[in-house]
Amino acid sequence: MICEKLKIFYDVTLLISGRNFSAANLLFRLICEIKLKLQSWLTSNVEVIVDIASRMIDKFDEYWSEMNGLLAISSMLDPRNKLDCMDFYLKEIYKGEATREIEKIT
């Protein structure tokens, strides 16, 4: 069960490390997916999963608070994403606080 949960880290690592060019525009989306997965693990019926997720979120948030703006900007500069990608993920992650985060980045 824990291996299934950690598969997203394996997949993201393969995607990023297998590139010969900058993937900064992809990184925002991938990091947001990891954040959303971690948040969803908090509702697990398995106490070990909830405990692991809680600790991982604490550690993740230390870096996320410093990096999310930079990653969002690189995502916005990708013509395929523009503001849509940032809006979508920040609304999913921050819920009611999303507007403040979006304004801060833009």
KACORRA-V274936 format. One line per field, one symbol per residue. phi: phi as a letter, one per 40 degrees, with the letter a starting at -180 (. if undefined). burial: 1 if it has 16 or more other ideal C-beta (glycine too) atoms within 10 Angstrom, else 0. A space follows every 50 residues. Layout:
BEGIN
phi = ???
burial = ???
END
This chain:
BEGIN
phi = .cccccdcccccccccccbcbcbdcccdccccccdccdcccccccccccc cccccccdcdcdcdccbdccccccccccdccfcdccddccccccfcccdc cccccc
burial = 00001000000100000000000011111111011011001000000010 01100110010001000100110111000010001110110010000100 110010
END
